[in-house]
Amino acid sequence: MMMDDDGVGRVLVACEFSGVVRDAFISRGFDAWSCDLLPSERPGKHIQGDVLDILGEGWDLMVAFPPCTYLCSSGARWWKHRQQEQAEALEFVRTLLNADIPKIALENPIGRISTAIRKPDQIIQPWQFGHGETKATCIWLKNLPPLQPTKIVEGRENRIHRMPPSKFRGRLRSITYQGIAAAMAEQWGFLLEGD
């Protein structure tokens, strides 16, 4: 395992501006950094720029959240008009999945990745991790086990799907639920501690 100067595993949270997943790993003692073209919404270890420029910097684990604009099934009716954008988005996903990083998890909604690259290793829901909502989320894994539910709850609603239109809707829909972030940091971070 590559470690920082303090002997702590290095975690890259790719395409994250919220800092939720990054901070979940930091709270468990990891040297975790988020990277996005946007600035971070919370103070912390954040690289504002293209994640492709830093993939080779000795990360032990990458959790990636590539933009789903041209990939998710909810936008399928527009795919025929956005073939070039979709091809570029799929190439970006391939590059992330094939990065020279020992452990990788890539998250995206149900959509084009499943048919163009490969089926996901698992599909999770927020209600499996303490949030009473539905939002089917695919995860593709490299050298990581599927996440195990931590707190199954009732009262499941589709809040994300029903969000009203706004200029911030896409950003709000992309933020990872705290319970899922905590499960990633605990379950996948534990594997780094054992390396």
Short mmCIF file of the C-alpha atoms (twelve columns), coordinates in Angstrom:
data_MODEL
# 
_entry.id   MODEL 
# 
loop_
_atom_site.group_PDB 
_atom_site.id 
_atom_site.type_symbol 
_atom_site.label_atom_id 
_atom_site.label_alt_id 
_atom_site.label_comp_id 
_atom_site.label_asym_id 
_atom_site.label_seq_id 
_atom_site.Cartn_x 
_atom_site.Cartn_y 
_atom_site.Cartn_z 
_atom_site.pdbx_PDB_model_num 
ATOM 1   C CA . MET A 1   0.000   0.000  0.000   1 
ATOM 2   C CA . MET A 2   1.235   3.469  -0.870  1 
ATOM 3   C CA . MET A 3   1.127   5.717  2.152   1 
ATOM 4   C CA . ASP A 4   1.596   9.367  2.767   1 
ATOM 5   C CA . ASP A 5   4.496   10.575 4.917   1 
ATOM 6   C CA . ASP A 6   2.569   9.659  8.076   1 
ATOM 7   C CA . GLY A 7   1.917   6.041  6.987   1 
ATOM 8   C CA . VAL A 8   -1.771  6.707  6.241   1 
ATOM 9   C CA . GLY A 9   -3.565  5.310  3.171   1 
ATOM 10  C CA . ARG A 10  -4.227  7.833  0.386   1 
ATOM 11  C CA . VAL A 11  -7.761  8.149  -0.962  1 
ATOM 12  C CA . LEU A 12  -8.817  10.070 -4.067  1 
ATOM 13  C CA . VAL A 13  -12.480 11.024 -4.322  1 
ATOM 14  C CA . ALA A 14  -12.812 11.855 -8.002  1 
ATOM 15  C CA . CYS A 15  -15.439 14.231 -9.356  1 
ATOM 16  C CA . GLU A 16  -16.680 15.310 -5.929  1 
ATOM 17  C CA . PHE A 17  -17.303 18.961 -5.072  1 
ATOM 18  C CA . SER A 18  -19.439 18.373 -1.959  1 
ATOM 19  C CA . GLY A 19  -16.662 16.918 0.207   1 
ATOM 20  C CA . VAL A 20  -19.073 14.410 1.790   1 
ATOM 21  C CA . VAL A 21  -17.167 11.233 0.857   1 
ATOM 22  C CA . ARG A 22  -13.760 12.887 1.276   1 
ATOM 23  C CA . ASP A 23  -14.651 13.994 4.811   1 
ATOM 24  C CA . ALA A 24  -16.008 10.533 5.705   1 
ATOM 25  C CA . PHE A 25  -12.591 9.051  4.892   1 
ATOM 26  C CA . ILE A 26  -10.740 11.884 6.680   1 
ATOM 27  C CA . SER A 27  -12.846 11.269 9.800   1 
ATOM 28  C CA . ARG A 28  -11.482 7.708  9.810   1 
ATOM 29  C CA . GLY A 29  -7.884  8.935  9.639   1 
ATOM 30  C CA . PHE A 30  -7.130  8.639  5.904   1 
ATOM 31  C CA . ASP A 31  -5.288  11.145 3.741   1 
ATOM 32  C CA . ALA A 32  -8.322  11.760 1.540   1 
ATOM 33  C CA . TRP A 33  -8.595  14.365 -1.212  1 
ATOM 34  C CA . SER A 34  -11.525 15.348 -3.387  1 
ATOM 35  C CA . CYS A 35  -10.956 16.533 -6.939  1 
ATOM 36  C CA . ASP A 36  -13.410 18.304 -9.214  1 
ATOM 37  C CA . LEU A 37  -13.535 21.038 -11.823 1 
ATOM 38  C CA . LEU A 38  -15.706 22.943 -9.317  1 
ATOM 39  C CA . PRO A 39  -14.445 24.313 -6.008  1 
ATOM 40  C CA . SER A 40  -15.312 22.317 -2.897  1 
ATOM 41  C CA . GLU A 41  -18.480 23.313 -1.062  1 
ATOM 42  C CA . ARG A 42  -16.717 22.626 2.255   1 
ATOM 43  C CA . PRO A 43  -13.253 23.585 3.344   1 
ATOM 44  C CA . GLY A 44  -10.792 20.731 3.227   1 
ATOM 45  C CA . LYS A 45  -8.341  18.824 1.076   1 
ATOM 46  C CA . HIS A 46  -9.579  19.585 -2.430  1 
ATOM 47  C CA . ILE A 47  -7.879  19.794 -5.799  1 
ATOM 48  C CA . GLN A 48  -9.792  21.995 -8.216  1 
ATOM 49  C CA . GLY A 49  -8.906  20.701 -11.655 1 
ATOM 50  C CA . ASP A 50  -8.996  17.714 -13.992 1 
ATOM 51  C CA . VAL A 51  -8.765  14.424 -12.103 1 
ATOM 52  C CA . LEU A 52  -6.996  12.833 -15.088 1 
ATOM 53  C CA . ASP A 53  -3.969  14.984 -14.247 1 
ATOM 54  C CA . ILE A 54  -3.534  13.375 -10.806 1 
ATOM 55  C CA . LEU A 55  -4.492  9.709  -11.314 1 
ATOM 56  C CA . GLY A 56  -0.845  8.606  -11.191 1 
ATOM 57  C CA . GLU A 57  0.026   10.238 -7.867  1 
ATOM 58  C CA . GLY A 58  0.194   7.127  -5.693  1 
ATOM 59  C CA . TRP A 59  -3.398  6.680  -4.535  1 
ATOM 60  C CA . ASP A 60  -4.386  3.499  -2.666  1 
ATOM 61  C CA . LEU A 61  -8.108  3.856  -3.324  1 
ATOM 62  C CA . MET A 62  -10.223 5.925  -5.679  1 
ATOM 63  C CA . VAL A 63  -13.945 6.472  -5.260  1 
ATOM 64  C CA . ALA A 64  -15.162 8.116  -8.467  1 
ATOM 65  C CA . PHE A 65  -18.397 9.934  -9.258  1 
ATOM 66  C CA . PRO A 66  -18.131 10.801 -12.980 1 
ATOM 67  C CA . PRO A 67  -20.808 13.173 -14.298 1 
ATOM 68  C CA . CYS A 68  -23.913 11.291 -15.409 1 
ATOM 69  C CA . THR A 69  -25.393 13.956 -17.708 1 
ATOM 70  C CA . TYR A 70  -24.834 11.922 -20.896 1 
ATOM 71  C CA . LEU A 71  -24.932 8.475  -19.267 1 
ATOM 72  C CA . CYS A 72  -27.997 8.075  -17.034 1 
ATOM 73  C CA . SER A 73  -31.190 6.455  -18.295 1 
ATOM 74  C CA . SER A 74  -33.280 9.438  -17.230 1 
ATOM 75  C CA . GLY A 75  -31.722 11.332 -20.164 1 
ATOM 76  C CA . ALA A 76  -31.975 8.478  -22.680 1 
ATOM 77  C CA . ARG A 77  -34.380 10.385 -24.917 1 
ATOM 78  C CA . TRP A 78  -31.536 12.851 -25.651 1 
ATOM 79  C CA . TRP A 79  -28.817 10.258 -26.344 1 
ATOM 80  C CA . LYS A 80  -29.262 10.248 -30.141 1 
ATOM 81  C CA . HIS A 81  -28.613 14.009 -30.175 1 
ATOM 82  C CA . ARG A 82  -25.589 13.765 -27.858 1 
ATOM 83  C CA . GLN A 83  -23.600 10.852 -29.306 1 
ATOM 84  C CA . GLN A 84  -20.240 12.674 -29.245 1 
ATOM 85  C CA . GLU A 85  -20.751 13.856 -25.656 1 
ATOM 86  C CA . GLN A 86  -21.776 10.348 -24.616 1 
ATOM 87  C CA . ALA A 87  -18.744 8.792  -26.312 1 
ATOM 88  C CA . GLU A 88  -16.478 11.218 -24.442 1 
ATOM 89  C CA . ALA A 89  -18.259 10.500 -21.139 1 
ATOM 90  C CA . LEU A 90  -17.830 6.738  -21.645 1 
ATOM 91  C CA . GLU A 91  -14.137 7.182  -22.471 1 
ATOM 92  C CA . PHE A 92  -13.715 9.172  -19.251 1 
ATOM 93  C CA . VAL A 93  -15.368 6.334  -17.290 1 
ATOM 94  C CA . ARG A 94  -13.095 3.759  -18.960 1 
ATOM 95  C CA . THR A 95  -10.041 5.826  -18.046 1 
ATOM 96  C CA . LEU A 96  -11.131 6.008  -14.404 1 
ATOM 97  C CA . LEU A 97  -11.922 2.282  -14.215 1 
ATOM 98  C CA . ASN A 98  -8.567  1.398  -15.796 1 
ATOM 99  C CA . ALA A 99  -6.487  3.764  -13.659 1 
ATOM 100 C CA . ASP A 100 -3.348  2.325  -12.076 1 
ATOM 101 C CA . ILE A 101 -4.867  2.483  -8.580  1 
ATOM 102 C CA . PRO A 102 -5.102  -0.759 -6.543  1 
ATOM 103 C CA . LYS A 103 -8.708  -0.316 -5.375  1 
ATOM 104 C CA . ILE A 104 -11.427 1.512  -7.313  1 
ATOM 105 C CA . ALA A 105 -15.143 2.132  -6.866  1 
ATOM 106 C CA . LEU A 106 -17.070 4.055  -9.518  1 
ATOM 107 C CA . GLU A 107 -20.628 5.258  -8.914  1 
ATOM 108 C CA . ASN A 108 -23.274 6.287  -11.447 1 
ATOM 109 C CA . PRO A 109 -27.047 5.975  -11.900 1 
ATOM 110 C CA . ILE A 110 -28.542 3.190  -13.979 1 
ATOM 111 C CA . GLY A 111 -27.701 3.966  -17.583 1 
ATOM 112 C CA . ARG A 112 -25.319 3.588  -20.488 1 
ATOM 113 C CA . ILE A 113 -22.225 2.335  -18.617 1 
ATOM 114 C CA . SER A 114 -24.001 -0.990 -17.974 1 
ATOM 115 C CA . THR A 115 -24.413 -1.729 -21.681 1 
ATOM 116 C CA . ALA A 116 -21.359 0.027  -23.160 1 
ATOM 117 C CA . ILE A 117 -18.722 -1.092 -20.632 1 
ATOM 118 C CA . ARG A 118 -20.035 -3.720 -18.201 1 
ATOM 119 C CA . LYS A 119 -22.782 -4.431 -15.713 1 
ATOM 120 C CA . PRO A 120 -22.293 -2.918 -12.244 1 
ATOM 121 C CA . ASP A 121 -21.054 -5.067 -9.385  1 
ATOM 122 C CA . GLN A 122 -23.948 -3.883 -7.242  1 
ATOM 123 C CA . ILE A 123 -26.886 -1.510 -7.077  1 
ATOM 124 C CA . ILE A 124 -27.525 0.262  -3.779  1 
ATOM 125 C CA . GLN A 125 -30.335 2.434  -2.404  1 
ATOM 126 C CA . PRO A 126 -30.184 5.234  0.216   1 
ATOM 127 C CA . TRP A 127 -32.764 3.380  2.353   1 
ATOM 128 C CA . GLN A 128 -30.158 0.647  2.921   1 
ATOM 129 C CA . PHE A 129 -27.908 3.203  4.651   1 
ATOM 130 C CA . GLY A 130 -30.247 5.150  6.935   1 
ATOM 131 C CA . HIS A 131 -32.025 7.483  4.492   1 
ATOM 132 C CA . GLY A 132 -35.742 6.974  3.789   1 
ATOM 133 C CA . GLU A 133 -35.437 7.578  0.076   1 
ATOM 134 C CA . THR A 134 -35.058 5.718  -3.190  1 
ATOM 135 C CA . LYS A 135 -32.299 6.420  -5.711  1 
ATOM 136 C CA . ALA A 136 -30.945 3.320  -7.430  1 
ATOM 137 C CA . THR A 137 -27.190 3.769  -7.695  1 
ATOM 138 C CA . CYS A 138 -24.808 1.448  -9.555  1 
ATOM 139 C CA . ILE A 139 -21.299 0.736  -8.331  1 
ATOM 140 C CA . TRP A 140 -18.479 -0.782 -10.385 1 
ATOM 141 C CA . LEU A 141 -15.666 -2.257 -8.275  1 
ATOM 142 C CA . LYS A 142 -11.991 -3.186 -8.637  1 
ATOM 143 C CA . ASN A 143 -10.461 -5.152 -5.730  1 
ATOM 144 C CA . LEU A 144 -13.249 -4.042 -3.379  1 
ATOM 145 C CA . PRO A 145 -16.234 -5.954 -1.985  1 
ATOM 146 C CA . PRO A 146 -19.811 -4.760 -2.452  1 
ATOM 147 C CA . LEU A 147 -21.046 -2.406 0.256   1 
ATOM 148 C CA . GLN A 148 -23.099 -4.060 2.967   1 
ATOM 149 C CA . PRO A 149 -26.250 -2.232 4.137   1 
ATOM 150 C CA . THR A 150 -25.758 -0.491 7.472   1 
ATOM 151 C CA . LYS A 151 -29.269 0.662  8.434   1 
ATOM 152 C CA . ILE A 152 -32.359 -0.350 6.479   1 
ATOM 153 C CA . VAL A 153 -35.172 2.154  7.015   1 
ATOM 154 C CA . GLU A 154 -38.839 2.485  6.076   1 
ATOM 155 C CA . GLY A 155 -40.615 5.529  4.664   1 
ATOM 156 C CA . ARG A 156 -39.062 5.285  1.238   1 
ATOM 157 C CA . GLU A 157 -39.813 8.202  -1.063  1 
ATOM 158 C CA . ASN A 158 -38.417 9.305  -4.399  1 
ATOM 159 C CA . ARG A 159 -37.397 12.828 -3.324  1 
ATOM 160 C CA . ILE A 160 -34.501 13.106 -5.777  1 
ATOM 161 C CA . HIS A 161 -36.696 12.304 -8.798  1 
ATOM 162 C CA . ARG A 162 -39.325 14.820 -7.666  1 
ATOM 163 C CA . MET A 163 -36.955 17.749 -7.163  1 
ATOM 164 C CA . PRO A 164 -38.331 20.818 -8.905  1 
ATOM 165 C CA . PRO A 165 -36.340 22.319 -11.773 1 
ATOM 166 C CA . SER A 166 -33.699 24.818 -10.730 1 
ATOM 167 C CA . LYS A 167 -30.206 25.843 -11.774 1 
ATOM 168 C CA . PHE A 168 -28.846 23.825 -8.807  1 
ATOM 169 C CA . ARG A 169 -30.920 20.675 -9.380  1 
ATOM 170 C CA . GLY A 170 -28.086 18.694 -10.996 1 
ATOM 171 C CA . ARG A 171 -25.669 19.582 -8.214  1 
ATOM 172 C CA . LEU A 172 -28.173 18.711 -5.472  1 
ATOM 173 C CA . ARG A 173 -28.998 15.385 -7.108  1 
ATOM 174 C CA . SER A 174 -25.333 14.415 -7.298  1 
ATOM 175 C CA . ILE A 175 -24.441 14.788 -3.610  1 
ATOM 176 C CA . THR A 176 -23.738 11.439 -1.913  1 
ATOM 177 C CA . TYR A 177 -25.890 10.553 1.082   1 
ATOM 178 C CA . GLN A 178 -23.994 10.727 4.385   1 
ATOM 179 C CA . GLY A 179 -24.901 7.138  5.306   1 
ATOM 180 C CA . ILE A 180 -23.485 5.814  2.038   1 
ATOM 181 C CA . ALA A 181 -20.317 7.911  2.442   1 
ATOM 182 C CA . ALA A 182 -19.840 6.574  5.972   1 
ATOM 183 C CA . ALA A 183 -20.285 2.980  4.774   1 
ATOM 184 C CA . MET A 184 -17.695 3.518  2.016   1 
ATOM 185 C CA . ALA A 185 -15.183 4.960  4.481   1 
ATOM 186 C CA . GLU A 186 -15.752 2.246  7.061   1 
ATOM 187 C CA . GLN A 187 -16.001 -0.829 4.842   1 
ATOM 188 C CA . TRP A 188 -13.472 0.069  2.153   1 
ATOM 189 C CA . GLY A 189 -11.205 2.003  4.510   1 
ATOM 190 C CA . PHE A 190 -10.963 -1.092 6.690   1 
ATOM 191 C CA . LEU A 191 -9.372  -2.883 3.736   1 
ATOM 192 C CA . LEU A 192 -6.715  -0.196 3.468   1 
ATOM 193 C CA . GLU A 193 -5.905  -0.562 7.150   1 
ATOM 194 C CA . GLY A 194 -5.234  -4.251 6.569   1 
ATOM 195 C CA . ASP A 195 -2.841  -3.715 3.620   1 
# 
